[in-house]
Amino acid sequence: LELVYAHIQSTYSSSLPNENDKKKKICLYLPGLDGVGISGTQQFDDLSNNFEFWRMSIETYDRSTFTELTTIITKFIQDLVLSQNRELIIIGESFGGLLAPSVALRLQALSKLQKIDYDPLEGLVLVNPATSFERTQWSTFAPLLASLRHIEQDNTESGSSRSSNAVQNLLPSAYSVVGGVALAAVIPDSTQFRTILNMIISTKVENRDELSDVLLAMKDGFGILADNLPAEVVEYRVGNWLTVGCDVVNPRLGTLHVSTLVIAGADDKMLPTNEEADRLVQVIPNCTSMIVKGSGHFVLDDRFNLTEAIADAPFDPSQKDKNTKKYDPILDWKPPSPNVIKETIESNVKPLRTLTSP
């Protein structure tokens, strides 16, 4: 596991933040099942400008358990946040939205055990959280999808001819195609799907070379799934992270005493996020929800500003409610200036008087 600091210049390295960054609140992003947070990349620059921003990155070869993930993040928070008496906001997207409450519950338990009065966790932001995973069919479909990798192994072991192997190398694997089609059906919302479709339609093929380029591009496109989420990784993470995580976290959400904001894509077809947002508001003691209309599972695209959503969250990270006096409509009312009164009479009252007077 690697926790990576995102510089304002939007370059990513393991270097520590500078003194100016240390004056900001810390924001930690926990990604989805891909382990890198591809869907949230368009938010990282703005988050880096407003927070000391960290994100978790998990390599495909990592076989940590759900408990070990929770422990590693908790240790990171203790080392960076507690040691400096800093305040922290955790953003969890999809699987990260299941992992974030687990970390919060662990910190809560440690504070009681060690009798720490200082609470570093200011708020949780759960984006299309996978706390609803157990109410989907993905626990059945994902292992079936992962089993398609055995088709490739059987073909290799059967000693196919050189020519058939050459053709096979030009084609995407069964896992890549079926998985890619399945994800394409549930991840993009209608706007994102139209954008993808327009890109495909606008591609012109006029000769054999261009057709070959298109086919190679399609193979590479399908291969993204196999490269970033190999079948064995999907099988492991679904069984050991999502299933276990739901069993561990969901029964304990009622004891979570952290101000929580749930951001839900109204058109999420991958998870029952709308219903889950309502459930979490009922279960978590201090929880509110934000429904993003027209957005699906990848809600964090360029149409949405996560930094603004956090700034307006109930836990008030900018403390604008504390720093700004609440307006009193009676005591704070001031009469308009003579110029405003004159302009109003000239533009509104005088025409009406001219129209109605004899």
Residue pairs with C-beta under 8 A, 6 or more apart in sequence:
1 56
1 57
1 58
1 59
1 62
1 64
1 69
1 72
2 14
2 56
2 57
2 58
2 59
3 28
3 54
3 55
3 56
3 57
3 73
3 76
4 12
4 13
4 14
4 54
4 55
4 56
4 57
5 12
5 13
5 14
5 15
5 16
5 17
5 52
5 53
5 54
6 12
6 44
6 47
6 48
6 53
6 54
6 55
7 13
7 15
7 48
8 45
8 48
8 49
10 44
10 45
10 48
12 55
17 52
21 52
22 52
22 84
22 86
24 50
24 51
24 52
25 51
25 52
25 86
25 87
25 88
25 89
25 122
25 317
26 51
26 52
26 54
26 80
26 81
26 86
26 87
26 88
26 89
27 47
27 50
27 51
27 52
27 53
27 54
27 88
27 89
27 90
27 91
27 310
28 54
28 55
28 56
28 73
28 76
28 77
28 88
28 89
28 90
28 91
29 37
29 40
29 44
29 47
29 53
29 54
29 55
29 56
29 91
29 92
29 93
29 96
30 55
30 56
30 73
30 90
30 91
30 92
30 93
30 95
30 96
30 97
30 99
30 100
30 103
31 37
31 38
31 40
31 55
31 56
31 57
31 58
31 93
31 94
31 95
31 96
32 39
32 93
32 94
32 95
32 96
32 130
33 94
33 95
33 130
33 229
33 234
33 237
33 238
33 241
33 242
34 228
34 229
35 57
35 58
35 59
35 60
35 62
36 57
36 58
36 228
37 55
37 56
37 57
37 93
37 96
38 228
39 93
39 94
39 297
39 298
39 300
39 301
40 55
40 91
40 93
40 127
40 300
40 306
42 300
42 301
42 302
43 300
43 304
43 305
43 306
43 307
44 53
44 55
46 305
46 306
46 307
47 53
47 306
47 307
49 307
50 307
50 311
51 89
54 80
56 73
56 96
58 64
58 69
60 228
60 229
60 230
60 233
63 236
64 72
65 240
65 244
66 99
66 102
66 240
66 241
66 244
66 245
66 248
67 248
69 99
69 102
69 241
70 99
70 102
70 103
70 106
71 106
73 99
73 103
74 103
74 106
74 107
74 110
77 88
77 103
77 107
77 120
77 121
78 110
80 86
81 87
81 88
81 120
82 116
82 118
82 120
85 118
85 120
86 120
87 120
87 122
87 317
88 120
88 121
88 122
89 121
89 122
89 123
89 124
89 125
89 310
89 315
89 317
90 100
90 103
90 104
90 121
90 123
90 124
90 125
91 100
91 125
91 127
91 306
91 310
92 98
92 99
92 100
92 101
92 124
92 125
92 126
92 127
92 129
93 127
93 128
93 300
94 127
94 128
94 129
94 130
94 271
94 297
95 130
95 237
95 241
95 242
95 245
96 127
97 126
97 127
97 128
97 129
97 130
97 131
98 129
98 130
98 131
98 133
98 241
98 242
98 245
98 246
98 249
99 241
99 245
100 124
100 126
100 129
101 124
101 126
101 129
101 131
101 249
101 252
101 253
101 256
101 260
102 245
102 248
102 249
104 121
104 124
104 256
104 258
105 249
105 252
105 255
105 256
107 120
107 121
108 255
108 256
108 257
108 258
110 116
111 119
121 258
122 259
122 315
122 317
123 258
123 259
123 260
123 261
123 310
123 313
123 314
123 315
123 317
124 258
124 259
124 260
124 261
125 260
125 261
125 263
125 306
125 309
125 310
125 313
126 260
126 261
126 262
126 263
126 280
127 263
127 299
127 300
127 306
128 263
128 264
128 265
128 268
128 270
128 271
128 273
128 297
128 299
129 262
129 271
129 273
129 276
129 280
130 242
130 245
130 246
130 271
131 246
131 249
131 250
131 253
131 276
131 280
132 271
132 272
132 273
132 275
132 276
132 279
133 139
133 242
133 243
133 245
133 246
133 271
134 243
134 246
134 247
134 250
135 272
136 270
136 271
136 272
138 238
138 242
138 270
139 238
139 242
139 243
141 182
142 234
142 235
142 238
143 235
143 238
143 239
145 175
145 178
145 179
145 182
145 231
145 234
146 175
146 231
146 232
146 234
146 235
147 231
148 173
148 174
148 175
148 178
148 179
148 231
149 173
149 175
149 230
149 231
149 232
151 173
151 174
151 175
152 173
152 174
152 175
155 168
160 168
170 215
170 216
170 219
171 219
172 180
172 218
172 219
172 222
172 223
172 226
173 222
173 223
173 226
175 225
175 226
175 231
176 222
176 223
176 225
176 226
177 222
179 225
179 226
179 229
179 231
179 234
180 221
180 222
180 224
180 225
183 225
184 196
185 269
186 269
186 270
186 296
186 297
187 269
187 270
187 296
187 297
187 298
188 196
188 296
188 298
189 265
189 267
189 294
189 295
189 296
189 297
189 298
190 267
190 294
191 294
191 303
192 296
192 298
192 301
203 214
204 210
205 211
205 214
253 280
253 283
253 284
254 283
254 284
254 285
256 284
256 285
257 285
257 286
258 286
259 286
259 287
259 313
259 314
259 315
260 280
260 284
260 286
260 287
260 288
261 287
261 288
261 289
261 290
261 309
261 310
261 313
261 314
261 315
262 276
262 277
262 280
262 281
262 287
262 288
262 289
262 290
263 289
263 290
263 292
263 299
263 306
263 309
264 273
264 274
264 276
264 277
264 289
264 290
264 291
264 292
264 299
265 273
265 292
265 295
265 296
265 297
265 298
265 299
266 274
266 291
266 292
266 293
266 294
266 295
267 294
267 295
267 296
268 274
268 295
268 296
268 297
268 299
269 296
269 297
270 296
270 297
271 297
273 297
274 291
277 289
277 291
278 289
280 287
280 289
281 287
281 288
281 289
286 314
288 313
288 314
290 309
292 299
292 304
294 303
295 301
295 303
295 304
300 306
310 317
311 317
311 318
311 320
316 322
336 344
